[in-house]
Amino acid sequence: MLEDGPILKEAASLLVAGDRDAARSVLRGLPTVDPLVRPSPDARAAMDRPPRAPRITVPPKLKADVFTRDGWRCHYCGRLLVVAGVIELIGLLCPDEFPFPPGHHMPKGRTHPAAERVFPNVDHVHATSIGGQALDISNLITACTPCNETKGDRLGWKRVELLRDDWDGAVGLYRGLFTLAAAPLTSTHRNWMKALDV
């Protein structure tokens, strides 16, 4: 079964090419059930925790560097991931086939399950809640939302060996979709386009 990422990239390509009907048809082929087997690691919750430090947000440029370095693949299950802005714009252009409410909060029941599965996250190998460095690129890896949410601060998660191919997370389609959608240039889009050199 084809993964979600290539299906979304095909739909995005069709949208940019002006064939919205074909894009909608492709999106209707997205599975609602996860086509990949999720890892079930022998992990344990962290017991020793340092005093809670202020939450530090990883800036878009550092996230983009991590995603690019990792080939837009989840380190835990190997899933192909897609630029968050591309996911949002496909949802804006084809809301019936690919619902994705604005805001990146992905409320259950109102978001297509594939959007959650391919949404990229930067995961801290050693969570900041147990003393991991928030902005050290060697402590940051790419993770899909299901793996990232399941892992939390648990220790013992094994990483898969990432394939190295030409998967780019559909970065090259971001600007074309943005122009087509005539979306407002929010600070989120501006920051991500700059970080990704789009």
N, C-alpha and C positions, 0 to 999 in steps of 0.2 A: 504494500500500500504506500502511495506517495505521501511524503511528509507535508505538514501544513505550510512550511516556509516556501517551498517551490510553487505551491498552488497560489499563495498570496502574491509571489513575485510575478507569476504568469498573469494573474488578474490585474496587477498594477501595470504591467507592460501593455496589456490590452487597453486599459483605461487611457494611458498616455498616448497610445496610437489612435484613440478616438472610437474604439469599439466597446462601448459600455454594455451592450447586450451580451457580447461574448464574455466580458469580464464577469457579469452577473451569473452567467451559466457556469463559469469556472468556480465561482465562489459557492454556488449551490452544491458543488462536489466536495466541499470541506467536510470532513467527518466531525460529528459532534462528540464521538468517543475518541479518546487519545489513541492514535495509531502506534505510539511507541510504548514499550514497557518501561515504567518508571523504575529507577533503582530502589532497592529496599536495603539500605546499608545497615550494617551492625554498628549503629551509632549510639552514643550516650550523651545525655545532657551534661553540660558543664556544671561542675559543683562549686568550684572556687571562683568567685567573682570579685574583681576589684570594685571599689566604690564607683558608682555610676558616673561616668564622665559626660559632659555635654555632647549631644548628637552632632556629628560632623557630616555635612552633605558632600558627597563626592561630586566635584564640578564636571559639567558636560565634557570638557576637553579630555579629562583623565578617563572618564567612562568611555569615550570614543576611542581612546588609545587602547584601552583594555579590550573592547569589543573587536577592534581591528586586529590586535595582536592574536586574539583567540579565534579569529576567522568567523566571528558571529556564531559560535557554537557553544552550547551548554557544556561546561566541564564535567558535569555529573551524569548526564544521559546522552550527550552528543547531539542533541536536537539542534536543527538549523533555526536561527532566530532572525527577526526582521526589525529594522529600525522602527522605534516607537512612533515617529512622525508618519511613516508610511502606513502603519497599522491604523492610526487615527484618520488619515486622509482617505483610505479605502473605506473605512466606516462612514465617513462623511459623504462619499460619492455613491456608495451602495448600502444604505442603511438597512434595507429590508433583508438583503442576503448576508450582510456582515455587520450586525449591530455592534457599535463601540461608542458608548456614551462619552462625551468630552470629559477631560479631567484625569485620565489615566488611573482612575480608581477601580475600574473594571467590576462594577457591581454584579454579583451572581444573578442569573436570570435575565439580565438586560445586556449582557456582553456575549458575543460569540465565543464558545469555548476555545476555539483556535487562537483567538486574540490573546488570551491569557497564556496559552501554551508557548507562543512564539515571542512574547514580550520580553525584551532583554533586561537583565538586571546585573548589577555589579555586586558580587558576593564577596564578603570578607572571609578568607580561608579560616582565619582565627577571628571570630566575631569581636567587635569592639567591646561588647559587654563582658568579654572575658580577657580583655587586655590587648586585643589585636590592634595594629596600627591602621587608622582609618584611611590615610591617604598614601600609604606605601604601595606602589604598584605591584610589588612582589607578594603582597597580601590580598590582592584583588584579582578575581577571576570572573568570567562570564557565566551566568546561570539563567536558565529559563525560570519563569515565575513558579511553576509547580515545584521544581527542585529547591529553589531559593526559599519558598515558604515552608516546605517540609523540613529543610535542614535547620533553619533558625541558627541557634548557637551550638548545635550538637557537634560533637567531635567524632572523628572516625569515618567521615565520608570519603570514599575513594573516588578519584578522578579517572575519567576515561582518557585514552590516548586520542587526541583530537586529530581528525583527518585534515589534511592540508589540500585544499582545492581552490576553486575560484569563487566560492560562495562569499558574497559581500553584504548580506543582510538587506539587499535591495536598495542600498545607498544611492546608486546611480539613478533611481527612479523618483527619489524624494522631490527634487525641484520640479520635475514635470508634473507630478501629482499635485504639488502645492499650487502651481500655476493653474492647472485644470480646475481644481476645487475653488479657486479664488478665495482661499481661506485667509482670515486676518493674520497678519504677521505678528503673532504673539511673541513674547520674550522667550517662550519655550522653543518655538520654531526657529527664531533668530539664533538663539544660543546653540541649538543642535546643528543647524546648517553651517554655522561658523565652525563648530567643533569637528564636523565631518568634512569640512572643505567642500560643501555642496554649492 
